[in-house]
Amino acid sequence: MSGRVLVGVKRVIDYAVKIRVKPDNTGVVTDGVKHSMNPFCEIAVEEAVKLKEKKLIKEVVAVSCGPQQSQETIRTALAMGADRGIHVDVSGKDYENLGPLQVSKILAALAKQEDAQLILLGKQAIDDDCNQTGQMTAALLDWPQGTFASEVSLEGDKINLVREIDGGLEHIKINTPAVITADLRLNTPRYATLPNIMDSLMNNETELHKPNHRTSLCVGLIPLFETVAPEDMQGGTDRSGAMLRHTVLQSGLGLHTRSLVVFSIGIGKNKTKLGTV
Amino acid sequence: KSLCYTYSALLFTYLSQPTVIASHGLTDEQKEFQKVAFDFAANEMAPHMAEWDQKEIFPVETMRKAAQLGFGGIYVQPDVGGSGLSRLDTSIIFEALSTGCVSTTAYISIHNMCAWMIDSYGNKEQREKFCPDLCSMEKFASYCLTEPGSGSDAASLLTSAQRKGDHYILNGSKAFISGGGDTDVYVVMCRTGGKGPKGISFGKKEKKVGWNSQPTRAVIFEDCAVPVANRLGEEGQGFNIAMKGLNGGRINIASCSLGAAHASVQLARDHLLVRKQFGETLSNNQFLQFKLAEMATKLVASRLLIREAAQALQEDRPDAVAICSMAKLFATDECFNICNQALQMHGGYGYLKDYAVQQFVRDIRVHQILEGTNEVMRMIISRNLLSES
């Protein structure tokens, strides 16, 4: 057992910022807006650092996928007590298309490369609320997963986990290596101390990886989403599911297999939200 | 109480205004320091600042938490437990902490100044004996210069220290001592070679308009014996040490004013966007728009001057004393006006203690008076300008 833990940290718009939609409606304004580490990722980092302090694991490696600025997020993780950082450089158009599927493929590849014993992630990111990366990563690696964890304890080569689920609390025991996603009540993240900030920034142990066909992090970054405005509808249209499914397929949107497309059709004040097609 | 929570949530939204953003031009390291300080202020201080003010609580536990993060001896050397940072780093940190509670941050800055004085002018034994406990805030410090008869005219102080064997016997009294009576280490400026009861006692706790989260008392010495080993520097060097300490202290106090103004601009801005009169939000009123613009401009100007002064002091530039005085003079005056204007923009609500803006006004009013009155600042600056050398 390498005793190494990979912690995924995502740079997101700060939770307290008032979100504004871009004038061209293609997304939200991110330029000049305060960003910080996803709160659930902070909880994941804290848990990893705690495990290291209890000497149950040996090394905490913080990973972030994104543009140059993701290094700030890694720095915060280092200041909280992570040993090393890995920045997977994804920028521009690729970054816009970066979603849970791609990130989980990257994490799976890194986990093999780093011989990780455990992957700790936040349960979801507060910008997209996907709640998919942890689950997908576990599936790709064929590892057990403990999601929505509110308590984690290591017992030899097994992990005792308490999960927060709709029905209450679930107690499970899983083998390592495993993927765990942190829920809100797992812990309270510490403040970085001034000495830790200085140490972490002086040592600057962040590697840069570029995912392309030459490296093991070869991940297809094809777009999975297309945003379209709804057509103007006449009154009296039959809104049954079958009718609309037909309309969508007929409209010939280039749908990739296994992608999710969500439509919301509105006429004036009445908006009908459809599920997936 | 709900308003206080609203206030601490507001602290985060503040930073998204690019024009008044406090982190421009900072290094990555400084941005991290600032982030920790803002987070600490919003989570640990802002929710309690009204209670600390009204109940006059000296928040020992919160300050010790701050010390654990390294805020107890920010510019004290690491070999005795300090964080070893620069004056500019310090200014950034105090500015951010002040948005959580000016009074508590101002006391932390005084504590830092005392720790620094012992660190810089003390000998090996003194540094090792006092600094670690001060940096961790295991012990708290007070700076005793002002007397009932000597405020601005500090050099005329009367507290005497008469040598008797390996002790100095202190006689006299100090006034307006922040933390007095609740702190453990007193850095006292006194006159050796003059005349001089039975020890140290304290006057009554003063009732103040602001700065209520730190107690203020007179400190009275009657034949108080202090070991010679506790003398910092040489005999006669004290005035110099006191003044050097004040240069940094002035930047720190000005930084505290800055944090308050920064928070007040945010509060005013948010109020203008919400409050409606004459059928529209106040933010549509041109006078208020212009007033807010002026406030933001003065805020940024104050910040730049303070950071420049911090740099000058760090580099020990020849103009350091003058520029520290300029920064203190300008920033404390302008930031008070900003907070006052912000209160005015709140209308009647600004006058209620349920709203944080009045506490900022009350807390920073004294910054124009202590650490050298703004009149004394003018003296220092004009002297510097008119000197022949």
Interface residues (C-beta under 8 A of the other chain):
Chain A: D14 Y15 A16 V17 K18 G32 V33 K34 S36 E72 R75 T76 A79 Y191 A192 T193 L194 P195 I197 M198 L201
Chain B: A9 F12 T13 L15 S16 P18 D28 E29 K31 E32 F33 K35 V36 D39 F40 Q68 L69 G70 F71 I74 P78 S83 L85
